[in-house]
Structure formats: structure tokens, C-alpha cells
């Protein structure tokens, strides 16, 4: 899902690893769960709020 958009988002390797790790935790995830993962990355300082919104918009 997000893997195909990494190049468009210009995410660094630490941020990519965060998403891969969280998304690999299991099965299908809901939109809310995905948004929680994005929000967690923002809270951890991996992405700024603009990047968080861009990720959410791209993956909708």
C-alpha cells in the first residue's frame, strides 16, 4: 500500500522502517488504524504535520 508511494513522499529510512514495522504487525488494517500509525509517526517526530496529512491523502 504505502510502499508504492515511498518515493513520492520522500520519507527517510527511519520513517519508512516505522511504517513497515507497524503495517507488518498483522493483517488488514482499517483507515482509522492507518491514521493512528501516521499520527504516531508525527508524535515521534518522524514526520511533520504537513507530511502526515499528505500521507493520509495519498493512501485514502
BADRENBA-243815 format. One record per atom (N, C-alpha, C, O): residue in one letter; atom name; x, y, z. Coordinates in nm, 2 decimals. Example, Ala and Ser with C-alpha at 12.3 -4.5 7.8 and 13.67 -1.06 7.14 Angstrom:
2
 residu atome   east  north     up
      a     N   1.32  -0.57   0.78
      a    CA   1.23  -0.45   0.78
      a     C   1.32  -0.33   0.78
      a     O   1.42  -0.33   0.85
      s     N   1.28  -0.22   0.71
      s    CA   1.37  -0.11   0.71
      s     C   1.29   0.00   0.79
      s     O   1.34   0.11   0.80
# end
This chain:
60
 residu atome   east  north     up
      x     N   0.08  -0.12   0.00
      x    CA   0.00   0.00   0.00
      x     C   0.09   0.12   0.00
      x     O   0.11   0.18  -0.11
      x     N   0.14   0.16   0.12
      x    CA   0.22   0.28   0.12
      x     C   0.36   0.26   0.05
      x     O   0.42   0.36   0.01
      x     N   0.40   0.14   0.05
      x    CA   0.53   0.11  -0.02
      x     C   0.54   0.17  -0.16
      x     O   0.65   0.22  -0.19
      x     N   0.44   0.16  -0.23
      x    CA   0.44   0.21  -0.37
      x     C   0.45   0.36  -0.37
      x     O   0.48   0.42  -0.48
      x     N   0.42   0.43  -0.26
      x    CA   0.42   0.58  -0.26
      x     C   0.54   0.63  -0.19
      x     O   0.56   0.76  -0.18
      x     N   0.63   0.55  -0.13
      x    CA   0.75   0.60  -0.06
      x     C   0.83   0.70  -0.14
      x     O   0.87   0.81  -0.09
      x     N   0.85   0.67  -0.27
      x    CA   0.93   0.76  -0.35
      x     C   0.87   0.90  -0.37
      x     O   0.93   1.00  -0.37
      x     N   0.74   0.90  -0.37
      x    CA   0.66   1.03  -0.39
      x     C   0.66   1.11  -0.26
      x     O   0.65   1.23  -0.26
      x     N   0.67   1.04  -0.15
      x    CA   0.67   1.11  -0.02
      x     C   0.80   1.15   0.04
      x     O   0.80   1.23   0.13
      x     N   0.91   1.11  -0.02
      x    CA   1.04   1.15   0.02
      x     C   1.06   1.12   0.17
      x     O   1.11   1.21   0.25
      x     N   1.03   1.00   0.21
      x    CA   1.05   0.96   0.35
      x     C   1.19   0.91   0.38
      x     O   1.24   0.84   0.29
      x     N   1.25   0.94   0.49
      x    CA   1.38   0.89   0.52
      x     C   1.37   0.74   0.56
      x     O   1.26   0.69   0.59
      x     N   1.48   0.68   0.58
      x    CA   1.48   0.53   0.60
      x     C   1.42   0.50   0.74
      x     O   1.35   0.40   0.76
      x     N   1.44   0.59   0.84
      x    CA   1.39   0.56   0.97
      x     C   1.23   0.57   0.97
      x     O   1.17   0.49   1.03
      x     N   1.18   0.66   0.90
      x    CA   1.04   0.68   0.88
      x     C   0.98   0.56   0.80
      x     O   0.87   0.51   0.84
      x     N   1.04   0.52   0.70
      x    CA   1.00   0.40   0.62
      x     C   0.99   0.28   0.71
      x     O   0.90   0.20   0.70
      x     N   1.10   0.26   0.79
      x    CA   1.10   0.14   0.88
      x     C   0.99   0.15   0.98
      x     O   0.93   0.04   1.01
      x     N   0.96   0.27   1.03
      x    CA   0.84   0.28   1.12
      x     C   0.71   0.23   1.06
      x     O   0.64   0.15   1.11
      x     N   0.69   0.28   0.93
      x    CA   0.56   0.23   0.87
      x     C   0.57   0.09   0.83
      x     O   0.47   0.02   0.85
      x     N   0.68   0.04   0.78
      x    CA   0.69  -0.11   0.75
      x     C   0.66  -0.19   0.87
      x     O   0.58  -0.29   0.87
      x     N   0.73  -0.16   0.98
      x    CA   0.71  -0.23   1.11
      x     C   0.57  -0.23   1.16
      x     O   0.51  -0.33   1.19
      x     N   0.50  -0.11   1.16
      x    CA   0.37  -0.10   1.20
      x     C   0.27  -0.17   1.11
      x     O   0.17  -0.24   1.16
      x     N   0.29  -0.16   0.98
      x    CA   0.20  -0.22   0.89
      x     C   0.21  -0.38   0.88
      x     O   0.12  -0.45   0.85
      x     N   0.33  -0.42   0.92
      x    CA   0.36  -0.57   0.92
      x     C   0.31  -0.64   1.04
      x     O   0.31  -0.76   1.05
      x     N   0.25  -0.56   1.14
      x    CA   0.21  -0.62   1.26
      x     C   0.10  -0.72   1.25
      x     O   0.07  -0.81   1.33
      x     N   0.02  -0.71   1.14
      x    CA  -0.08  -0.81   1.12
      x     C  -0.19  -0.76   1.03
      x     O  -0.25  -0.66   1.05
      x     N  -0.23  -0.85   0.94
      x    CA  -0.35  -0.85   0.86
      x     C  -0.39  -0.71   0.80
      x     O  -0.31  -0.62   0.79
      x     N  -0.51  -0.71   0.77
      x    CA  -0.57  -0.59   0.71
      x     C  -0.59  -0.48   0.82
      x     O  -0.63  -0.52   0.94
      x     N  -0.57  -0.36   0.79
      x    CA  -0.59  -0.25   0.89
      x     C  -0.70  -0.16   0.83
      x     O  -0.72  -0.15   0.71
      x     N  -0.77  -0.10   0.92
      x    CA  -0.87   0.00   0.89
      x     C  -0.81   0.13   0.86
      x     O  -0.69   0.16   0.89
      x     N  -0.89   0.22   0.80
      x    CA  -0.84   0.36   0.78
      x     C  -0.81   0.43   0.91
      x     O  -0.71   0.50   0.91
      x     N  -0.88   0.40   1.01
      x    CA  -0.85   0.46   1.14
      x     C  -0.72   0.41   1.20
      x     O  -0.64   0.49   1.25
      x     N  -0.70   0.28   1.18
      x    CA  -0.57   0.23   1.23
      x     C  -0.45   0.28   1.15
      x     O  -0.35   0.31   1.21
      x     N  -0.47   0.30   1.02
      x    CA  -0.36   0.36   0.94
      x     C  -0.34   0.50   0.99
      x     O  -0.22   0.55   1.01
      x     N  -0.45   0.58   1.01
      x    CA  -0.43   0.72   1.06
      x     C  -0.36   0.72   1.19
      x     O  -0.28   0.81   1.22
      x     N  -0.39   0.62   1.28
      x    CA  -0.32   0.62   1.41
      x     C  -0.17   0.59   1.39
      x     O  -0.09   0.65   1.46
      x     N  -0.13   0.51   1.29
      x    CA   0.01   0.49   1.26
      x     C   0.07   0.62   1.22
      x     O   0.19   0.65   1.26
      x     N   0.01   0.69   1.13
      x    CA   0.06   0.82   1.08
      x     C   0.07   0.92   1.19
      x     O   0.17   0.98   1.21
      x     N  -0.03   0.92   1.28
      x    CA  -0.03   1.02   1.39
      x     C   0.09   0.98   1.49
      x     O   0.15   1.07   1.54
      x     N   0.11   0.85   1.51
      x    CA   0.22   0.81   1.59
      x     C   0.35   0.85   1.54
      x     O   0.44   0.90   1.61
      x     N   0.37   0.84   1.40
      x    CA   0.49   0.88   1.34
      x     C   0.51   1.03   1.36
      x     O   0.62   1.08   1.38
      x     N   0.40   1.11   1.35
      x    CA   0.41   1.25   1.38
      x     C   0.45   1.28   1.52
      x     O   0.53   1.37   1.55
      x     N   0.38   1.22   1.61
      x    CA   0.41   1.24   1.76
      x     C   0.55   1.20   1.79
      x     O   0.61   1.26   1.88
      x     N   0.61   1.10   1.72
      x    CA   0.75   1.06   1.75
      x     C   0.85   1.15   1.68
      x     O   0.97   1.14   1.69
      x     N   0.80   1.25   1.60
      x    CA   0.89   1.35   1.53
      x     C   0.95   1.29   1.40
      x     O   1.04   1.35   1.35
      x     N   0.89   1.18   1.35
      x    CA   0.94   1.13   1.23
      x     C   0.89   1.20   1.11
      x     O   0.96   1.21   1.00
      x     N   0.78   1.26   1.12
      x    CA   0.72   1.34   1.01
      x     C   0.66   1.47   1.07
      x     O   0.61   1.47   1.18
      x     N   0.65   1.57   0.99
      x    CA   0.58   1.69   1.04
      x     C   0.43   1.68   1.00
      x     O   0.39   1.59   0.94
      x     N   0.35   1.77   1.05
      x    CA   0.20   1.77   1.03
      x     C   0.17   1.77   0.88
      x     O   0.07   1.71   0.84
      x     N   0.24   1.85   0.80
      x    CA   0.21   1.86   0.66
      x     C   0.23   1.72   0.59
      x     O   0.15   1.68   0.51
      x     N   0.34   1.66   0.63
      x    CA   0.37   1.53   0.57
      x     C   0.27   1.42   0.61
      x     O   0.23   1.34   0.53
      x     N   0.23   1.43   0.74
      x    CA   0.12   1.34   0.79
      x     C  -0.01   1.35   0.71
      x     O  -0.06   1.25   0.67
      x     N  -0.05   1.48   0.68
      x    CA  -0.17   1.50   0.60
      x     C  -0.15   1.45   0.46
      x     O  -0.24   1.39   0.40
      x     N  -0.03   1.47   0.40
      x    CA  -0.01   1.43   0.27
      x     C  -0.01   1.28   0.26
      x     O  -0.07   1.22   0.16
      x     N   0.04   1.21   0.36
      x    CA   0.04   1.06   0.36
      x     C  -0.10   1.01   0.36
      x     O  -0.14   0.92   0.29
      x     N  -0.18   1.07   0.45
      x    CA  -0.32   1.03   0.47
      x     C  -0.40   1.05   0.34
      x     O  -0.48   0.97   0.30
      x     N  -0.37   1.17   0.27
      x    CA  -0.44   1.20   0.14
      x     C  -0.40   1.10   0.03
      x     O  -0.49   1.06  -0.04
      x     N  -0.28   1.06   0.03
      x    CA  -0.23   0.97  -0.08
      x     C  -0.29   0.83  -0.06
      x     O  -0.32   0.77  -0.16
      x     N  -0.29   0.79   0.06
      x    CA  -0.33   0.65   0.09
      x     C  -0.48   0.63   0.10
      x     O  -0.52   0.51   0.10
      x     N  -0.56   0.73   0.10
      x    CA  -0.70   0.72   0.11
      x     C  -0.76   0.61   0.02
      x     O  -0.88   0.59   0.01
# end
